[in-house]
Amino acid sequence: MTQLDVMYRYAAPPSEAATMALGRIREVYGIRSLTFNEADKTVRLEYDATRLTEPIVHNLLRRSGLEIVERVSLVPPQPTPEPQKLSS
């Protein structure tokens, strides 16, 4: 079992119908958790990569009625290293 997380930003809070559909996503075999952050307008899913792929997870969210804007990277941006000066 390989657990992966993916996060998406959504445009507007889910409607009542979308909320009901999102509740059913938790019943899909391979979906481990579904977490909303209303302040950041993001939804994070943990899923079993041996059962599902990221495009399938994205499609489940889209079909629920949630308006996905973009995928959010879970890895923070890394600082670029400063070039080292060579001494003569």
N, C-alpha and C positions, 0 to 999 in steps of 0.2 A: 504494500500500500504506500503510495507516494502522495503526501498531502501538499497541496499548493494553495496559495492565496492570490487573489486577483482583486483589484479595486477599480471602481468606475465612478466618475462624476456624473450626476444626473442634473437635468435642467430645472425641473419643478418637482415639488413633493408628489408622491404617488397618489392617485385618486383612490377612492374606496374600492373600485373594481381591481385596480392594479395591486392594492394592498392584499386583497383576497388571493389574487394570482401569485403574488410573491410568497404568501404563506404556503401555497401548494408547491413552490419550488423546493422548500425544505424537505418535502417528501420524496424528491427525486433521488434515486439510489446513486450515491456518490457525492451528493452535496452534504457537507459536514456542518457548516454554519453560514448564516447570513446576518450581517451587522450593518446597521445604518448609522451614519453620523450626520444628523440634520444640519448642524452648524456649517460643516464643510460641504454638504450636499454630496456625500459619497456613500457608496455601498460596497462592502467588502465581503467576498465569498471565499470560504475554504472548501476545497473539493478534492476528491480522490482522482489523481491524474491517471491512474490505471483504468478508471471507468469513464472519465469525461475529459474533454479537451477544452482549452480556453474559448475557442469559437463556439462550442456548444453551450458553455456557461453564458457567454455573451448573448447568444440567441435566446436562451431561456429568459433572461432579464428583459430583452427587447420585446419578446412575445407577451410578457406579462403586462406590458403597457407602460413600463418605466422608460422615460425618454433619456437614453444614455448619450452623454455629450462626448466623453473621452475616457480612455483607460488611464489610470493614474499609476505612476511608478511607485512601488513600495520601497525602492532603494533610494535613499537621499542622494542628491548630487554630490559627487566627490570633488574636493578642491583640486585644482590643477597644480602640480608641483612646480616650484620655481626653478628656472634653469640654473644649473650650477655653473659658476664661473671657473674657468680653467686658469690656474696660475702658471706663469711662465718661468 
